[in-house]
Amino acid sequence: MMTALSRFLTVTILLSGLFHNSLSAAENLVTLTAGERPPYIGTTLPQNGYVSETVQEAFKRKGYRVKIDFVPWARAKLLAAQGSVAGVVPVYDEGPANDAFVYSSPFPGDTIGLLKKKSLNVSYRKEDIKKQDVLFNSLSSYRFGVVRDGVTLPAFDAAKSLNKEIVSDEIQNLDKLALGRVQFTLIDKYTAADLMVGQRPHLIGQLEFMYPPLAERDFFIAFSKKSAKYQQLVTAFNEGLAEMKQDGTLIKIREKHGLFLPKKITDDKVRLTIGTVNNNDMLVMQNLSKLFTAQHPNIEFEWRIFDENTLRLRLLSDIAISDGQFDIMTIGAYEAPLWAKQGWITPFQGLPASYDIQDILPTVRKGLSYGEQLFALPFYAESSMMFYRKDLFASAGIQMPAQPHYDDVMKFAAKIHNPSAGIYGICLRGKAGWGENMAFLSTLVNTYGGRWFDEKWNPELDSPAWRQAISFYKDILVKYGPPHPERNGFNENLTLFSEGHCGMWIDATVAAGMLFDPKRSRISAQLGYVSAPVAVTDKGAAWLWSWALAIPHSSRHKKEATEFIAWATSKKYIQSVAENYGWVTVPPGTRRSTYENKNYIREAPFYQFTLKSIENADVNNSTLKPKPYTGIQYVGIPEFPAIGNQVGIEMAKMLAGEQSIDDALKQSQSITKEQMRNSGYLKQ
């Protein structure tokens, strides 16, 4: 038996160890401050943005954890200067001008230039950038919008002859530019593009970023000289950053967030830059592209592969400032007619007879056309459906009807939910984004009798139908969904379901090919499927979408891009996928010949179901009450990505428990109404 002394010593040692571990953890925690600066850093960005992820990774390599407190920029700098935190990020190196800080090694920052109206006929040459003082003096007859504490350049600050109008934020400058109250604003190009995409979509096509940029400036961490061990922290970060530069991690993180350095121009080969989504079908296309280059040795590819949200943002932001970063864009049924109308993408003309345009399903062909011309060629098309595990339903003694009701889905989820065994009743999209959570939620609202807008473009997001649909959504996911459903989009749920963790999943028909493939799905033998559930009406319960390939008007290689797209969407390409990966995995939903192929019929038991779903989807008649817009899971207006993304954020916050359903709907209604007023749909 332990004596009192031995027990005392044991407890003391344990407490000492706990105290030591706690102290070590505290010593290894680096607290920094930052303000919101999308797309580089911010609380609404994935992993809080490229800067945050870079800082986290550099310190992690040296045994440190990082905590970034987001506060207004003025306060962030003050806290760092006072030594209340270790430093502030990202900043420019002010050198001796600010001796309160020691600056880290640099990492890639922003690209600063002038934004103007396209109609303003002003330009400059590349050599003028070397004499910026002369350049700015030559523009002294124009008015410049300047953001207080915003981006700046030494030559701009020194140009006393310029007429500078100070405003509080960049949005004010965009509005002033559009109204002609100022002629230029000094701004980072990605900031300009993202603000137009996210808050002023009606200005896309009116403004342009002047090229070449005036400067590419690095970011730094400013470490406070008043904080403990600041020299040690500077050394640790610099060493970690150096390793990231050496092994390529730094550029990979930046590009993952869609932030690219200027496009490389090669003389020996035609380099086609392709922006595409990170799903399996597109990764197969990347792998099989070697078959194309074998026949076209003068062509090479630069692949830029993103998650859905980043892809949509980067492609549209590229168009917003005429950046010309892409030769081939992966877009959808939403973008094709709208972008074609604006002249942003190129029509496909003179395709060879062997391409067989008439073989493309009529609903898909129509969705990618404008003015009787195809502006994008379909890679695959989809509707939505319900997947479920037949073994779990059999064990629970329940049967899935051919046309389930959402009331049924709630009951089924309760019956098969078994989190202790790693099985959740249902998986649904929760990740914020107009093409992520809002794709499913729009169909859910449709079938509950709701719509985005009435016939006069008044938003209806605070209607009883929206509240009923969103209440169901939150209730079923909180009770019977996986942990943190607000983090899961299509790819995350596909992984969960294919590994056997979901009893039901309502999502894209394209997933069927992956889920029925035993090489990629543990539950292929137990997979069941039925139509997407309904509620008050069956209208708009299942969506219609196609991922397609298009050529932006700014591409310098339209001929070569057309050749590749025609190959990647052809019958021959589908045959190549079948030969290399199996018929069950070929891109579905585009060609009649695929659904008439005996091999596909044999290997894809869902073929008839998905074909019928795609052919029957009606983008014009998808709500119980009349609507002024086309689209089922989207609204066919230029403003929808901005609206859908912001509403998607509100829904994700609601799902995470950060706000109530009523508050989420109230905020969503306000966001949507404000955007529609700004764009002129509603009176101010």
Secondary structure per residue as TSV (DSSP state, phi and psi in degrees):
chain	resnum	aa	ss	phi	psi
A	1	M	-	360.0	147.5
A	2	M	-	-76.9	136.9
A	3	T	-	-77.9	167.0
A	4	A	H	-60.6	-38.0
A	5	L	H	-66.8	-43.3
A	6	S	H	-66.4	-37.2
A	7	R	H	-64.3	-41.1
A	8	F	H	-61.5	-43.9
A	9	L	H	-65.8	-39.4
A	10	T	H	-63.0	-46.3
A	11	V	H	-63.6	-41.7
A	12	T	H	-61.4	-43.1
A	13	I	H	-64.3	-43.1
A	14	L	H	-62.2	-46.4
A	15	L	H	-63.8	-38.4
A	16	S	H	-63.3	-41.4
A	17	G	H	-64.4	-42.6
A	18	L	H	-63.0	-42.5
A	19	F	H	-63.7	-41.6
A	20	H	H	-64.6	-44.2
A	21	N	H	-63.5	-40.9
A	22	S	H	-64.4	-40.9
A	23	L	H	-65.5	-40.2
A	24	S	H	-64.7	-41.5
A	25	A	H	-62.1	-41.5
A	26	A	H	-66.0	-39.4
A	27	E	H	-66.8	-28.6
A	28	N	T	-90.9	2.8
A	29	L	E	-93.3	125.1
A	30	V	E	-108.1	119.1
A	31	T	E	-103.5	123.8
A	32	L	E	-121.9	162.1
A	33	T	E	-116.0	157.2
A	34	A	E	-157.0	156.2
A	35	G	-	-104.0	171.6
A	36	E	-	-72.7	124.0
A	37	R	B	-146.9	67.9
A	38	P	T	-62.0	145.3
A	39	P	T	-94.5	16.1
A	40	Y	T	-90.2	-39.0
A	41	I	B	-155.8	141.4
A	42	G	-	169.1	155.8
A	43	T	T	-71.2	-20.3
A	44	T	T	-93.5	-0.7
A	45	L	S	-91.3	151.7
A	46	P	G	-57.2	132.1
A	47	Q	G	53.7	26.2
A	48	N	G	62.7	17.0
A	49	G	-	101.4	167.9
A	50	Y	H	-58.1	-43.3
A	51	V	H	-64.9	-46.5
A	52	S	H	-59.9	-46.7
A	53	E	H	-64.6	-37.2
A	54	T	H	-63.4	-47.3
A	55	V	H	-63.9	-43.2
A	56	Q	H	-59.0	-46.5
A	57	E	H	-67.9	-41.8
A	58	A	H	-61.9	-45.4
A	59	F	H	-70.6	-36.3
A	60	K	H	-57.8	-38.0
A	61	R	T	-65.0	-18.1
A	62	K	T	-112.3	16.5
A	63	G	T	86.6	17.0
A	64	Y	-	-112.0	149.2
A	65	R	E	-104.4	149.6
A	66	V	E	-122.5	135.7
A	67	K	E	-122.7	122.8
A	68	I	E	-110.1	118.9
A	69	D	E	-93.7	123.1
A	70	F	E	-93.4	119.2
A	71	V	-	-139.5	169.3
A	72	P	-	-55.0	147.1
A	73	W	H	-57.3	-41.6
A	74	A	H	-61.4	-40.9
A	75	R	H	-70.5	-36.8
A	76	A	H	-58.9	-45.0
A	77	K	H	-69.2	-36.5
A	78	L	H	-66.9	-45.2
A	79	L	H	-60.0	-40.4
A	80	A	H	-67.9	-43.0
A	81	A	H	-62.6	-34.2
A	82	Q	H	-77.6	-12.5
A	83	G	T	84.2	10.7
A	84	S	S	-68.5	-25.4
A	85	V	S	-132.8	169.9
A	86	A	S	-71.3	-29.2
A	87	G	E	177.8	-176.2
A	88	V	E	-130.0	145.5
A	89	V	E	-150.2	145.5
A	90	P	E	-90.4	150.1
A	91	V	E	-136.5	167.3
A	92	Y	-	-89.5	155.2
A	93	D	-	-78.4	110.7
A	94	E	-	-88.9	-4.0
A	95	G	G	58.3	-142.0
A	96	P	G	-61.6	-16.0
A	97	A	G	-65.0	-20.2
A	98	N	-	-136.9	93.0
A	99	D	T	-86.0	9.9
A	100	A	T	-79.3	-13.7
A	101	F	E	-125.2	156.8
A	102	V	E	-114.6	131.2
A	103	Y	E	-98.0	143.0
A	104	S	-	-73.5	179.2
A	105	S	-	-65.7	154.4
A	106	P	-	-79.7	154.4
A	107	F	E	-138.4	156.1
A	108	P	E	-52.6	133.6
A	109	G	E	-115.5	-122.7
A	110	D	E	-109.4	173.7
A	111	T	E	-123.0	110.3
A	112	I	E	-101.8	136.9
A	113	G	E	-162.2	-165.8
A	114	L	E	-105.3	133.0
A	115	L	E	-105.9	136.0
A	116	K	E	-147.0	173.5
A	117	K	E	-73.9	142.0
A	118	K	T	-60.6	-30.8
A	119	S	T	-72.1	-13.8
A	120	L	S	-82.7	114.6
A	121	N	-	-86.5	75.6
A	122	V	-	-131.6	137.7
A	123	S	-	-147.9	170.5
A	124	Y	-	-146.5	166.3
A	125	R	-	-99.4	163.3
A	126	K	G	-59.0	-38.4
A	127	E	G	-70.3	-18.7
A	128	D	G	-68.1	-22.6
A	129	I	G	-64.1	-29.0
A	130	K	G	-71.8	-18.2
A	131	K	G	-124.0	65.3
A	132	Q	H	-66.1	-28.9
A	133	D	H	-63.2	-40.1
A	134	V	H	-68.1	-41.8
A	135	L	H	-59.9	-48.8
A	136	F	H	-66.1	-37.5
A	137	N	H	-63.7	-32.1
A	138	S	H	-71.0	-14.5
A	139	L	T	-104.7	19.0
A	140	S	T	-67.7	-14.3
A	141	S	T	-83.4	-4.8
A	142	Y	S	-104.5	162.0
A	143	R	E	-99.9	138.1
A	144	F	E	-115.2	131.8
A	145	G	E	-85.1	128.4
A	146	V	E	-126.1	128.5
A	147	V	E	-89.4	129.2
A	148	R	T	-60.0	127.4
A	149	D	T	62.0	23.4
A	150	G	-	-90.9	-164.9
A	151	V	-	-67.9	151.3
A	152	T	-	-156.3	170.0
A	153	L	-	-135.7	146.5
A	154	P	H	-54.6	-43.9
A	155	A	H	-66.2	-33.5
A	156	F	H	-68.5	-44.4
A	157	D	H	-61.9	-35.9
A	158	A	H	-80.2	-13.2
A	159	A	-	-79.4	86.5
A	160	K	T	-70.2	-18.8
A	161	S	T	-78.1	-13.1
A	162	L	S	-73.3	143.4
A	163	N	E	-88.8	101.9
A	164	K	E	-108.4	126.2
A	165	E	E	-109.1	115.2
A	166	I	E	-83.8	131.6
A	167	V	E	-128.4	172.2
A	168	S	S	-90.3	-23.2
A	169	D	S	-152.9	167.8
A	170	E	H	-70.2	-28.4
A	171	I	H	-59.9	-40.8
A	172	Q	H	-60.0	-38.5
A	173	N	H	-65.3	-42.2
A	174	L	H	-60.2	-44.9
A	175	D	H	-63.2	-40.4
A	176	K	H	-65.9	-39.4
A	177	L	H	-61.1	-46.0
A	178	A	H	-62.3	-35.2
A	179	L	H	-86.6	-6.3
A	180	G	T	80.5	14.2
A	181	R	S	-79.4	-25.3
A	182	V	-	-131.2	159.0
A	183	Q	S	-104.8	-21.2
A	184	F	E	-142.9	154.7
A	185	T	E	-138.4	140.9
A	186	L	E	-85.1	121.7
A	187	I	E	-156.1	155.9
A	188	D	E	-75.3	139.7
A	189	K	H	-66.8	-40.4
A	190	Y	H	-70.0	-34.2
A	191	T	H	-63.2	-45.9
A	192	A	H	-59.8	-46.9
A	193	A	H	-64.0	-45.6
A	194	D	H	-69.8	-32.6
A	195	L	H	-66.3	-38.7
A	196	M	H	-66.4	-44.6
A	197	V	H	-64.5	-43.1
A	198	G	H	-87.9	-28.1
A	199	Q	T	-131.4	-21.5
A	200	R	-	-133.2	57.4
A	201	P	G	-62.0	-25.2
A	202	H	G	-70.3	-10.3
A	203	L	G	-91.4	-9.3
A	204	I	T	-62.2	128.3
A	205	G	T	99.1	-15.7
A	206	Q	T	-97.0	-31.9
A	207	L	E	-110.4	157.0
A	208	E	E	-145.9	148.8
A	209	F	E	-90.7	124.3
A	210	M	-	-74.9	140.5
A	211	Y	S	-120.7	148.0
A	212	P	S	-73.6	161.2
A	213	P	-	-61.5	160.1
A	214	L	S	-80.3	-29.0
A	215	A	E	-164.5	147.8
A	216	E	E	-114.0	114.0
A	217	R	E	-109.7	142.4
A	218	D	E	-82.8	156.8
A	219	F	E	-100.8	158.9
A	220	F	E	-144.0	161.9
A	221	I	E	-96.2	130.7
A	222	A	E	-96.6	107.4
A	223	F	E	-87.7	131.7
A	224	S	E	-73.8	131.9
A	225	K	T	-69.8	-14.5
A	226	K	T	-89.2	-8.7
A	227	S	S	-85.7	151.8
A	228	A	T	-67.4	140.0
A	229	K	T	57.3	34.0
A	230	Y	H	-63.5	-34.7
A	231	Q	H	-66.2	-37.2
A	232	Q	H	-65.7	-39.3
A	233	L	H	-69.7	-39.5
A	234	V	H	-59.7	-45.9
A	235	T	H	-62.6	-45.0
A	236	A	H	-61.3	-47.7
A	237	F	H	-63.7	-44.9
A	238	N	H	-61.5	-39.3
A	239	E	H	-67.7	-43.6
A	240	G	H	-63.3	-40.7
A	241	L	H	-64.7	-41.0
A	242	A	H	-60.3	-40.9
A	243	E	H	-63.4	-40.2
A	244	M	H	-66.4	-36.3
A	245	K	H	-67.9	-39.5
A	246	Q	H	-67.8	-42.6
A	247	D	H	-93.9	3.7
A	248	G	T	86.8	0.2
A	249	T	H	-64.1	-38.0
A	250	L	H	-61.0	-48.2
A	251	I	H	-69.2	-32.0
A	252	K	H	-65.9	-41.2
A	253	I	H	-64.1	-45.4
A	254	R	H	-60.8	-45.0
A	255	E	H	-71.9	-29.6
A	256	K	H	-60.1	-33.0
A	257	H	T	-87.3	6.7
A	258	G	T	79.4	21.7
A	259	L	-	-108.4	107.4
A	260	F	-	-114.2	149.8
A	261	L	-	-75.4	164.5
A	262	P	S	-51.2	142.4
A	263	K	-	-60.9	136.1
A	264	K	-	-78.4	138.4
A	265	I	-	-109.6	124.6
A	266	T	-	-112.5	147.2
A	267	D	S	-95.9	-29.4
A	268	D	S	-80.5	-29.7
A	269	K	S	-134.9	158.4
A	270	V	E	-83.7	118.0
A	271	R	E	-101.7	117.0
A	272	L	E	-97.0	121.4
A	273	T	E	-94.9	122.5
A	274	I	E	-114.6	123.4
A	275	G	E	-100.2	119.5
A	276	T	E	-145.1	172.5
A	277	V	E	-94.5	152.5
A	278	N	-	-89.2	48.5
A	279	N	S	-102.5	171.0
A	280	N	H	-61.8	-41.8
A	281	D	H	-61.8	-38.3
A	282	M	H	-73.4	-32.2
A	283	L	H	-69.3	-33.8
A	284	V	H	-63.5	-42.8
A	285	M	H	-58.7	-43.6
A	286	Q	H	-60.4	-43.5
A	287	N	H	-66.4	-41.2
A	288	L	H	-79.9	-7.5
A	289	S	H	-61.5	-17.2
A	290	K	H	-64.5	-26.4
A	291	L	H	-66.8	-35.7
A	292	F	H	-71.9	-46.5
A	293	T	H	-67.3	-24.5
A	294	A	H	-64.5	-30.5
A	295	Q	H	-93.4	-12.3
A	296	H	-	-133.4	71.2
A	297	P	T	-63.4	-12.8
A	298	N	T	-85.1	-1.6
A	299	I	E	-116.1	136.8
A	300	E	E	-131.5	163.9
A	301	F	E	-121.0	145.3
A	302	E	E	-118.1	111.5
A	303	W	E	-94.2	126.6
A	304	R	E	-118.6	104.4
A	305	I	E	-111.2	124.6
A	306	F	E	-127.9	164.7
A	307	D	-	-70.3	165.9
A	308	E	H	-56.3	-46.7
A	309	N	H	-62.7	-45.5
A	310	T	H	-67.3	-39.7
A	311	L	H	-57.8	-51.2
A	312	R	H	-62.2	-40.8
A	313	L	H	-64.6	-47.5
A	314	R	H	-69.5	-36.7
A	315	L	H	-66.8	-45.1
A	316	L	H	-71.1	-36.0
A	317	S	H	-68.3	-30.0
A	318	D	H	-63.9	-41.2
A	319	I	H	-70.2	-36.1
A	320	A	H	-58.3	-35.6
A	321	I	T	-116.0	14.7
A	322	S	T	53.2	48.2
A	323	D	-	-77.0	-28.1
A	324	G	-	68.3	31.8
A	325	Q	-	-80.8	-16.5
A	326	F	-	-124.8	147.4
A	327	D	S	-104.3	-28.3
A	328	I	E	-133.9	130.4
A	329	M	E	-119.6	136.8
A	330	T	E	-91.2	106.7
A	331	I	E	-122.6	-177.9
A	332	G	E	-129.9	-170.4
A	333	A	T	-64.7	-25.1
A	334	Y	T	-69.0	-51.1
A	335	E	H	-72.5	-40.4
A	336	A	H	-51.3	-56.1
A	337	P	H	-68.5	-36.3
A	338	L	H	-68.2	-46.1
A	339	W	H	-69.1	-33.2
A	340	A	H	-64.5	-43.3
A	341	K	H	-60.1	-36.1
A	342	Q	H	-81.8	-7.6
A	343	G	T	79.2	21.0
A	344	W	-	-85.8	-21.8
A	345	I	B	-126.2	162.3
A	346	T	-	-100.0	136.4
A	347	P	-	-71.5	152.8
A	348	F	-	-93.4	116.6
A	349	Q	-	-130.5	149.4
A	350	G	S	70.5	27.8
A	351	L	-	-66.4	145.0
A	352	P	-	-64.3	153.3
A	353	A	G	-58.0	-31.1
A	354	S	G	-65.5	-19.2
A	355	Y	G	-66.5	-32.7
A	356	D	-	58.6	71.5
A	357	I	G	-59.1	-34.5
A	358	Q	G	-67.6	-15.2
A	359	D	G	-74.5	-20.0
A	360	I	B	-71.0	135.0
A	361	L	-	-56.3	135.4
A	362	P	H	-55.7	-42.5
A	363	T	H	-64.1	-36.0
A	364	V	H	-72.1	-45.2
A	365	R	H	-60.8	-42.8
A	366	K	H	-64.5	-39.4
A	367	G	H	-67.5	-19.9
A	368	L	T	-106.2	13.6
A	369	S	E	-113.2	158.0
A	370	Y	E	-147.4	128.3
A	371	G	T	60.2	38.7
A	372	E	T	67.4	15.0
A	373	Q	E	-120.9	141.5
A	374	L	E	-78.0	128.1
A	375	F	-	-111.7	-3.3
A	376	A	S	-153.4	146.1
A	377	L	E	-107.1	132.7
A	378	P	E	-75.7	129.7
A	379	F	E	-88.2	-48.3
A	380	Y	E	-152.6	161.0
A	381	A	E	-130.4	160.1
A	382	E	E	-155.4	156.9
A	383	S	-	-117.0	-159.9
A	384	S	E	-126.5	157.8
A	385	M	E	-156.3	172.5
A	386	M	E	-103.1	123.3
A	387	F	E	-101.1	145.8
A	388	Y	E	-152.9	160.9
A	389	R	E	-94.3	114.2
A	390	K	H	-65.0	-32.1
A	391	D	H	-67.5	-39.7
A	392	L	H	-67.5	-38.6
A	393	F	H	-66.1	-40.4
A	394	A	H	-64.7	-42.6
A	395	S	H	-64.1	-33.1
A	396	A	H	-85.5	-5.2
A	397	G	T	71.1	31.7
A	398	I	-	-123.5	159.9
A	399	Q	-	-130.3	135.2
A	400	M	-	-82.7	122.2
A	401	P	-	-72.3	159.9
A	402	A	S	-63.5	-31.7
A	403	Q	S	-128.3	89.3
A	404	P	-	-71.1	152.6
A	405	H	B	-102.4	152.3
A	406	Y	H	-62.9	-26.4
A	407	D	H	-62.9	-39.2
A	408	D	H	-62.5	-42.2
A	409	V	H	-60.7	-40.8
A	410	M	H	-61.3	-44.2
A	411	K	H	-66.4	-42.4
A	412	F	H	-63.0	-42.4
A	413	A	H	-60.0	-40.8
A	414	A	H	-63.7	-35.6
A	415	K	H	-72.0	-37.2
A	416	I	H	-102.8	-4.2
A	417	H	-	-66.9	123.0
A	418	N	B	-148.3	71.2
A	419	P	G	-61.3	-28.2
A	420	S	G	-64.1	-24.5
A	421	A	G	-99.1	8.2
A	422	G	T	76.1	24.0
A	423	I	B	-120.3	127.0
A	424	Y	B	-111.1	144.4
A	425	G	S	-57.9	-37.7
A	426	I	-	-155.4	150.1
A	427	C	B	-122.3	135.4
A	428	L	-	-141.7	157.5
A	429	R	-	-65.1	131.5
A	430	G	-	-128.9	-16.9
A	431	K	S	-64.7	134.4
A	432	A	-	-66.0	138.7
A	433	G	S	156.4	145.6
A	434	W	T	-65.9	-26.7
A	435	G	T	-100.3	3.3
A	436	E	T	-107.4	-99.2
A	437	N	H	-64.4	-33.1
A	438	M	H	-74.9	-19.2
A	439	A	H	-64.4	-50.2
A	440	F	H	-67.7	-45.4
A	441	L	H	-63.1	-33.6
A	442	S	H	-63.8	-41.4
A	443	T	H	-67.6	-36.4
A	444	L	H	-63.2	-45.2
A	445	V	H	-63.8	-42.2
A	446	N	H	-53.4	-50.5
A	447	T	H	-74.3	-17.3
A	448	Y	T	-85.6	5.1
A	449	G	T	92.7	10.3
A	450	G	-	-97.2	176.9
A	451	R	-	-156.6	162.8
A	452	W	S	-73.6	-42.0
A	453	F	B	-139.2	151.0
A	454	D	-	-82.8	-176.2
A	455	E	T	-64.1	-18.8
A	456	K	T	-104.4	16.8
A	457	W	-	70.3	21.8
A	458	N	-	-80.6	126.3
A	459	P	B	-63.0	147.7
A	460	E	-	-126.7	33.2
A	461	L	T	-75.4	-10.4
A	462	D	T	-104.1	18.8
A	463	S	S	-78.4	160.5
A	464	P	H	-56.9	-36.6
A	465	A	H	-64.2	-43.9
A	466	W	H	-62.0	-43.6
A	467	R	H	-64.5	-40.3
A	468	Q	H	-64.8	-43.5
A	469	A	H	-65.5	-46.2
A	470	I	H	-69.1	-33.5
A	471	S	H	-63.5	-43.2
A	472	F	H	-60.0	-46.8
A	473	Y	H	-58.0	-49.6
A	474	K	H	-68.3	-41.6
A	475	D	H	-60.1	-47.6
A	476	I	H	-72.3	-35.2
A	477	L	H	-76.5	-36.4
A	478	V	H	-67.5	-39.3
A	479	K	H	-80.7	-42.1
A	480	Y	H	-129.1	11.6
A	481	G	S	-97.9	174.7
A	482	P	-	-72.3	165.6
A	483	P	S	-61.2	144.8
A	484	H	-	51.1	55.9
A	485	P	G	-62.3	-19.9
A	486	E	G	-67.1	-9.7
A	487	R	G	-94.7	-7.6
A	488	N	-	-102.3	125.6
A	489	G	-	-111.1	-156.6
A	490	F	H	-58.5	-51.9
A	491	N	H	-64.0	-40.5
A	492	E	H	-66.2	-42.5
A	493	N	H	-70.4	-33.9
A	494	L	H	-59.8	-43.6
A	495	T	H	-64.3	-46.3
A	496	L	H	-59.0	-46.4
A	497	F	H	-69.7	-44.8
A	498	S	H	-64.9	-24.8
A	499	E	T	-92.2	4.3
A	500	G	T	90.5	16.4
A	501	H	-	-95.3	-4.9
A	502	C	B	-123.0	135.3
A	503	G	S	-80.3	-33.6
A	504	M	E	-140.6	155.6
A	505	W	E	-155.1	126.4
A	506	I	E	-106.7	113.8
A	507	D	E	-165.5	-160.9
A	508	A	E	-69.7	141.5
A	509	T	T	-62.5	-23.9
A	510	V	T	-62.0	-22.8
A	511	A	H	-67.2	-20.6
A	512	A	H	-58.4	-41.7
A	513	G	H	-60.7	-36.1
A	514	M	H	-76.9	-39.5
A	515	L	H	-72.7	-27.5
A	516	F	T	-86.0	-5.9
A	517	D	-	-87.0	109.8
A	518	P	T	-62.5	-17.9
A	519	K	T	-73.5	-22.5
A	520	R	T	-120.8	-2.4
A	521	S	-	-138.0	126.1
A	522	R	T	-76.0	-17.1
A	523	I	T	-113.4	21.0
A	524	S	G	-57.8	-36.7
A	525	A	G	-74.9	-17.2
A	526	Q	G	-109.7	11.8
A	527	L	E	-79.6	127.1
A	528	G	E	-117.8	160.0
A	529	Y	E	-151.9	146.1
A	530	V	E	-145.8	178.5
A	531	S	E	-64.5	155.3
A	532	A	-	-57.8	142.2
A	533	P	-	-63.6	160.8
A	534	V	B	-125.0	167.9
A	535	A	S	-132.9	-102.2
A	536	V	S	-71.5	-34.7
A	537	T	-	-143.3	159.9
A	538	D	S	-92.2	-3.2
A	539	K	T	-68.0	129.4
A	540	G	T	69.0	18.0
A	541	A	S	-75.0	-25.5
A	542	A	S	-124.4	140.6
A	543	W	-	-89.8	176.1
A	544	L	-	-134.5	126.0
A	545	W	E	-147.8	153.2
A	546	S	E	-142.8	136.5
A	547	W	E	-90.3	126.2
A	548	A	E	-134.5	165.5
A	549	L	E	-111.1	131.5
A	550	A	E	-135.2	163.7
A	551	I	-	-115.7	117.8
A	552	P	B	-67.0	150.3
A	553	H	T	-59.7	-27.0
A	554	S	T	-80.0	-5.9
A	555	S	-	-64.3	139.6
A	556	R	S	-90.8	-4.4
A	557	H	-	-131.0	55.5
A	558	K	H	-64.9	-38.7
A	559	K	H	-62.0	-49.5
A	560	E	H	-68.5	-36.6
A	561	A	H	-63.6	-40.0
A	562	T	H	-62.2	-41.9
A	563	E	H	-60.3	-44.1
A	564	F	H	-68.2	-44.6
A	565	I	H	-63.7	-40.4
A	566	A	H	-61.8	-36.6
A	567	W	H	-70.4	-45.3
A	568	A	H	-72.2	-14.0
A	569	T	T	-115.6	17.2
A	570	S	S	-93.3	169.1
A	571	K	H	-62.3	-37.6
A	572	K	H	-62.5	-39.5
A	573	Y	H	-65.0	-43.9
A	574	I	H	-58.3	-40.8
A	575	Q	H	-62.9	-38.9
A	576	S	H	-64.7	-40.5
A	577	V	H	-61.8	-44.9
A	578	A	H	-60.6	-41.8
A	579	E	H	-67.9	-32.4
A	580	N	H	-95.6	-28.1
A	581	Y	H	-128.4	-10.1
A	582	G	-	103.6	149.4
A	583	W	G	-65.4	-29.3
A	584	V	G	-66.1	-17.9
A	585	T	G	-102.2	2.4
A	586	V	S	-67.7	152.6
A	587	P	-	-58.9	121.6
A	588	P	-	-93.9	171.2
A	589	G	S	79.3	8.7
A	590	T	S	-113.1	-42.1
A	591	R	B	-118.5	135.8
A	592	R	H	-59.8	-38.0
A	593	S	H	-61.0	-30.9
A	594	T	H	-62.9	-42.3
A	595	Y	H	-79.9	-5.6
A	596	E	H	-103.2	-3.6
A	597	N	-	-78.1	125.0
A	598	K	H	-63.7	-31.0
A	599	N	H	-68.6	-42.0
A	600	Y	H	-66.6	-41.6
A	601	I	H	-59.9	-38.7
A	602	R	H	-71.6	-39.6
A	603	E	H	-92.9	-16.7
A	604	A	-	-118.4	85.9
A	605	P	T	-61.6	-16.1
A	606	F	T	-90.5	2.0
A	607	Y	H	-57.3	-46.1
A	608	Q	H	-68.9	-37.3
A	609	F	H	-63.5	-49.0
A	610	T	H	-68.2	-37.8
A	611	L	H	-60.1	-45.5
A	612	K	H	-63.2	-40.1
A	613	S	H	-62.9	-42.4
A	614	I	H	-68.8	-43.4
A	615	E	H	-69.3	-29.1
A	616	N	H	-89.9	-12.9
A	617	A	-	-65.9	134.3
A	618	D	-	-124.1	107.5
A	619	V	S	-72.6	-16.3
A	620	N	S	-94.4	-22.5
A	621	N	S	-128.2	70.6
A	622	S	-	-121.9	9.6
A	623	T	S	-133.3	154.1
A	624	L	S	-64.0	-43.7
A	625	K	S	-97.4	155.8
A	626	P	-	-58.7	149.2
A	627	K	-	-134.2	153.5
A	628	P	S	-91.7	4.4
A	629	Y	S	-124.4	158.2
A	630	T	-	-92.2	161.8
A	631	G	-	111.2	148.6
A	632	I	S	-103.4	-59.3
A	633	Q	S	-99.1	8.5
A	634	Y	S	-146.8	168.0
A	635	V	-	-111.3	122.8
A	636	G	S	-77.4	58.4
A	637	I	S	-131.3	153.7
A	638	P	T	-59.9	-24.8
A	639	E	T	-79.4	-9.8
A	640	F	H	-64.6	-40.7
A	641	P	H	-55.4	-41.7
A	642	A	H	-64.7	-47.2
A	643	I	H	-65.8	-49.6
A	644	G	H	-61.6	-39.6
A	645	N	H	-66.7	-42.3
A	646	Q	H	-68.7	-40.9
A	647	V	H	-66.1	-37.5
A	648	G	H	-59.5	-37.9
A	649	I	H	-64.5	-42.5
A	650	E	H	-62.7	-40.0
A	651	M	H	-69.1	-37.7
A	652	A	H	-66.7	-39.6
A	653	K	H	-63.9	-39.9
A	654	M	H	-63.4	-43.4
A	655	L	H	-65.4	-32.3
A	656	A	T	-80.7	-2.6
A	657	G	T	84.6	13.2
A	658	E	S	-84.2	-14.4
A	659	Q	S	-157.4	163.5
A	660	S	-	-79.6	166.7
A	661	I	H	-60.6	-45.5
A	662	D	H	-60.3	-43.1
A	663	D	H	-66.7	-39.1
A	664	A	H	-63.5	-43.0
A	665	L	H	-71.1	-38.5
A	666	K	H	-63.1	-45.4
A	667	Q	H	-66.0	-39.8
A	668	S	H	-64.7	-40.7
A	669	Q	H	-62.3	-42.6
A	670	S	H	-65.3	-44.6
A	671	I	H	-59.5	-46.7
A	672	T	H	-67.2	-43.1
A	673	K	H	-63.9	-41.8
A	674	E	H	-62.1	-43.0
A	675	Q	H	-64.0	-41.2
A	676	M	H	-67.6	-32.3
A	677	R	H	-68.7	-46.0
A	678	N	H	-60.1	-32.8
A	679	S	T	-89.5	-2.3
A	680	G	T	90.5	6.4
A	681	Y	S	-72.8	-34.0
A	682	L	S	-119.8	153.1
A	683	K	-	-70.9	145.3
A	684	Q	-	-67.6	360.0
